[in-house]
Amino acid sequence: MRPALPLVLALSVATLTGCGPRRGVQTLSDEAIQDFPPGSYPPLPLPAESLRVEATHPTGLVVGITRVAFEPDRIGAQLRIENPGERNLTLNKYGKMHLKDDLGNAYPLVPPEGNKDLVVLARRRIDTLFIFRGGFAEQARTLTLVTNDGPGGESNLTSQPKLVVGPVSISRPPPQ
């Protein structure tokens, strides 16, 4: 049984709005992946687990991907985000945070209610599940996370950092 999306988003909001560095931690479990009857969907990719893929922005922001799991209509990514700086940082300004695959497809973030721009408070750490819309393309083999995708955002003075995390290699189960 997969976790209810509103619960996951509620936990994300609680964590993002300042409940402390480790409170409200939601982990992505194997139960997040449902079994579907053979032939009803293309084979889902295998979960990418125990990842240590991360990137650091000149602002000091660190974003890491620790696990990725797939469902036919969404991708769940366990992210660890740390903002050690003195100012709040926005990661989804204008809805520009998404996963991209190696074919050029984008999977937009489903932002938490009450924090659509995904503001990460100063001196906070977030370790939670984020949901991205869309089923992973059948021929795609990698995923990359991009925050504030667009021009600018590379300076250490920005409050809207552009950061590219990945790529993460994705594999599919062998045909049966």
N, C-alpha and C positions, 0 to 999 in steps of 0.2 A: 504494500500500500504506500503510495507516495504521499509526502507531507502536503497538507492543504496550502495552496499558494498564498491566501491571505495570512496564514500563520507565519509563513516564511517572511513575507513582506513586513508584517508587524514586528517580528524579531529584528529585521534589518533596521526598521525605523527606530526601535528602542536602542539599538546599538549605536546608530549614527547620530542620534540626538543627545548623546552625552551620558549614557548610563555607565560609563567607565570602560577601562581597557578590556576586561574579560567578561563582563556581564552580558547576558543575552546572546551568548555564543550558540550558533546553530550549525550543526555539522551535516554534511551531505552523506546520507547512509545508503547502503545497498538497496534499501526499501524505496529509494527515490526512483528506481528504475523498475518499470513494470514489464512483465512478460506479455507479449502480444502473440496471437495465433500466427503460426508460420504462413507466409504469403500475404498477410494483411498489410504489412509495411516492409520496405526494404530493411535488410538487417541493420539493427542499430549498432553504432560503434561501441566498442568496449569502454568501460569507464577508464579514464586516465587518472590513476591514483598516486598518492605520495609524491606529488610533483614539487619541485623546488625551482620553479620558473619565476623570476622576478626582475624588476627593473627599478632604477632609482632616478628621480628627476632632480634637476639642480636646486629645487626648493627644499630638498631633503625627503620629499614624499617617496615612500617605497610601496610598490604594489606587487604582490605575488599571487600566483595561481597555485593552489595546493591540490585541487581535485576537480575533475570535469566529468559530468554524467549526462546521458542523452535520453530524451524521450522523443516521440514522433513530432511533437509540436513545440518543443523548448529544449534549451540547454541549461543545465545547472552548473554554476562554477563557484567553487569554494574559494573566496578571495581573502587575502590578508593585506590590509591597507594600514599603513602607519604614517601619520603626519606629525613629525617631531617639531615642526616649526611653531612660530609664534602667531601665525594667522590661519584662519580657516581657508580651506581649499575646496574648490568646486570641480567635480570630475565629470559631470554630465550636463554641462551648460548647453542649452539649446538641443538637448536630446542626442548629444554626439558621443556617448559612450557605447561601445558595442564590441562584439567579437567579429572577426573577419576570418574567412577561410582562404585557402590558397587559390581558390577559383575566383575570388573577388566578391563573394556573397557576404553581406553584413547581417548580423543577428543583433537587433537593438536590445538594450537593457530595458527590463520592466522595472521602472524606478519605484522605490518605496513611496507609499502614500505619505504626504506631508514633507517629503524631501526629494522632490522630482529632479532637482539639479544635482543631487548627491553631494551635499556639502559635508566635508569631513572636518570636524572641529580641531582646532590647534591642540597639539600634544595628546592626541588620541590614537588608539589602535583599534581596528575593526577586524574581526575574524568571523565571517559569516557567509551564508549562501546567497548568491545573486542569480536571478533568472533572466535568461535572454530568449527573446521570441524567435520561433522558427525551428523547423526540423533541419538537422545538419545534412547538407547536400551529400548525396550518395557517393560521388566521385571525389569529394574533398578529403585531404589527408592531414591538414594542419589547421590550427586555430591560433589567432593572435588577438589579444585584448588591446583596445585603443581607447584612451580617455580623451575627451575634448577633441575629437578628430576634426581637423581643419587647420587653416593657417595660424601661426603664432603659438604661444603657449610653451615655448622651449626655454624662456628666460627664468632665472631664479627669482625675478621680481613679480611674476604672474601669480594671480590667485586662481587661474584656470589652467592648470598644467596639462600639457599634451604629453602622454606617456604611451609607449608601445611595449607590451609585455608578451614575449614569446618569440617565435612560434612554439606551440605544443604539438608534438606528433600524435596523430590519432590513428588507431587501428580498428579494423572491423573483424568480427569473428569469421573464421573460414566458412565457406559454403557447406551446407550439410547435404 
